[in-house]
Amino acid sequence: MRDPMTADQRRFERKSLSVQFHARDAQGVGQLVFESADLSAGGTFLKSDLLFEMGEVLSLEFPVLEGRVIRAQARVAWVRRFPQPREAAGMGVEFTSMPEADREALEQYLRR
């Protein structure tokens, strides 16, 4: 599925950033590492050939600002299984919950 969200439909401004995300499933089992293509206060696009299903819940951790680690719960909002040329396979994830201090640190990081 192609990214269903255009820039006009997004609630949060996205920045093209490569950030390393550590993910676990909803039960906290396993650990996968993903690289992001972009990041916003509302979510991210994780580049990967290993794709979760839409609606699956993930527990994410990622570093910002001098090694500060942000923790968030997220759900897979959409999946790009068959990318076009110059696109990456992966999935768009929406942050569903995040400690307020982490949200503030993420917003500060994105303003830089």
VOPAGU-2260 file (C-alpha; in pm, 1 decimal, decimal comma):
REM VOPAGU-2260
SITE   aa  ch    i         X         Y         Z
SITE  MET   A    0       0,0       0,0       0,0
SITE  ARG   A    1     130,9     342,2     -87,1
SITE  ASP   A    2     151,4     621,6     168,0
SITE  PRO   A    3    -210,8     738,0     188,8
SITE  MET   A    4    -118,8    1065,2     357,9
SITE  THR   A    5     -17,6    1367,2     157,8
SITE  ALA   A    6     169,0    1654,2     316,0
SITE  ASP   A    7    -158,7    1850,6     328,6
SITE  GLN   A    8    -328,7    1575,0     531,4
SITE  ARG   A    9     -59,6    1538,6     798,2
SITE  ARG   A   10    -118,2    1688,7    1141,4
SITE  PHE   A   11     254,4    1716,3    1215,3
SITE  GLU   A   12     538,0    1853,5    1004,5
SITE  ARG   A   13     777,9    1576,2     904,4
SITE  LYS   A   14    1153,3    1609,7     876,2
SITE  SER   A   15    1372,8    1382,2     668,5
SITE  LEU   A   16    1586,0    1225,3     939,8
SITE  SER   A   17    1764,7     895,4     970,4
SITE  VAL   A   18    1716,9     776,9    1327,1
SITE  GLN   A   19    1770,7     424,2    1458,5
SITE  PHE   A   20    1457,5     279,1    1620,8
SITE  HIS   A   21    1451,3     -23,6    1850,2
SITE  ALA   A   22    1112,6    -196,1    1841,4
SITE  ARG   A   23     939,6    -470,0    2037,9
SITE  ASP   A   24     595,0    -612,2    1980,7
SITE  ALA   A   25     301,2    -524,5    2207,3
SITE  GLN   A   26     401,2    -794,6    2456,2
SITE  GLY   A   27     759,0    -661,2    2473,3
SITE  VAL   A   28     893,3    -970,6    2299,9
SITE  GLY   A   29    1195,2    -967,9    2069,4
SITE  GLN   A   30    1384,2    -667,4    1949,0
SITE  LEU   A   31    1414,8    -534,0    1596,7
SITE  VAL   A   32    1615,2    -239,1    1472,8
SITE  PHE   A   33    1475,1      -8,1    1204,7
SITE  GLU   A   34    1603,4     307,1    1035,5
SITE  SER   A   35    1362,4     593,7     985,3
SITE  ALA   A   36    1326,7     794,1     667,2
SITE  ASP   A   37    1144,4    1078,5     838,1
SITE  LEU   A   38    1021,4    1177,4    1180,1
SITE  SER   A   39     750,5    1398,9    1326,5
SITE  ALA   A   40     594,4    1451,8    1666,2
SITE  GLY   A   41     312,8    1222,4    1552,0
SITE  GLY   A   42     502,9     933,0    1398,2
SITE  THR   A   43     768,0     807,0    1160,4
SITE  PHE   A   44     830,4     599,3     848,9
SITE  LEU   A   45    1041,3     292,7     925,7
SITE  LYS   A   46    1233,7     150,7     629,7
SITE  SER   A   47    1224,4    -228,6     627,1
SITE  ASP   A   48    1161,4    -538,4     420,6
SITE  LEU   A   49    1022,0    -702,2     736,6
SITE  LEU   A   50     676,4    -551,7     766,7
SITE  PHE   A   51     413,9    -566,8    1036,3
SITE  GLU   A   52      42,3    -563,3     960,4
SITE  MET   A   53    -167,1    -245,9     977,5
SITE  GLY   A   54    -295,9    -192,5    1329,6
SITE  GLU   A   55     -18,8    -388,2    1501,8
SITE  VAL   A   56     113,7    -222,7    1816,7
SITE  LEU   A   57     484,0    -163,5    1877,7
SITE  SER   A   58     690,7     -40,0    2167,4
SITE  LEU   A   59     962,4     193,6    2031,0
SITE  GLU   A   60    1280,0     353,2    2165,3
SITE  PHE   A   61    1498,3     598,0    1974,5
SITE  PRO   A   62    1780,0     840,7    2060,7
SITE  VAL   A   63    1762,1    1220,3    2026,8
SITE  LEU   A   64    1946,6    1519,3    2174,3
SITE  GLU   A   65    2281,1    1408,1    2312,9
SITE  GLY   A   66    2175,5    1047,6    2357,1
SITE  ARG   A   67    1838,0    1107,3    2525,2
SITE  VAL   A   68    1618,4     804,2    2454,2
SITE  ILE   A   69    1253,3     859,8    2366,1
SITE  ARG   A   70    1006,1     583,5    2447,8
SITE  ALA   A   71     671,6     555,5    2271,1
SITE  GLN   A   72     390,1     319,1    2199,4
SITE  ALA   A   73     291,7     317,5    1834,2
SITE  ARG   A   74      65,3     143,0    1586,8
SITE  VAL   A   75     130,6      58,7    1224,7
SITE  ALA   A   76     -85,5     304,9    1029,2
SITE  TRP   A   77       5,0     191,2     676,3
SITE  VAL   A   78     244,6     -39,5     496,3
SITE  ARG   A   79     439,0       2,9     171,4
SITE  ARG   A   80     502,0    -352,0      52,4
SITE  PHE   A   81     579,3    -282,7    -313,3
SITE  PRO   A   82     775,8      42,6    -339,6
SITE  GLN   A   83     808,9     236,9    -660,4
SITE  PRO   A   84    1156,7     325,0    -790,7
SITE  ARG   A   85    1337,5     557,9    -545,9
SITE  GLU   A   86    1100,6     460,6    -261,9
SITE  ALA   A   87    1178,4     232,0      30,1
SITE  ALA   A   88     967,9     -56,0     153,1
SITE  GLY   A   89     851,0       3,2     506,3
SITE  MET   A   90     570,0     117,6     728,0
SITE  GLY   A   91     425,2     438,1     860,5
SITE  VAL   A   92     376,5     426,9    1235,5
SITE  GLU   A   93     175,0     663,3    1450,6
SITE  PHE   A   94     284,4     737,3    1806,2
SITE  THR   A   95     -16,3     653,7    2024,7
SITE  SER   A   96     132,7     732,7    2364,7
SITE  MET   A   97     450,9     885,0    2495,5
SITE  PRO   A   98     553,9    1029,7    2832,4
SITE  GLU   A   99     505,2    1407,9    2828,3
SITE  ALA   A  100     875,9    1473,2    2899,5
SITE  ASP   A  101     968,7    1255,3    2599,8
SITE  ARG   A  102     716,5    1435,5    2375,6
SITE  GLU   A  103     867,7    1770,6    2476,8
SITE  ALA   A  104    1221,6    1640,9    2408,7
SITE  LEU   A  105    1111,7    1510,6    2066,9
SITE  GLU   A  106     950,7    1842,0    1974,4
SITE  GLN   A  107    1265,4    2027,6    2084,6
SITE  TYR   A  108    1478,5    1790,8    1874,4
SITE  LEU   A  109    1258,2    1847,6    1568,9
SITE  ARG   A  110    1280,9    2227,8    1604,2
SITE  ARG   A  111    1662,2    2216,6    1572,0
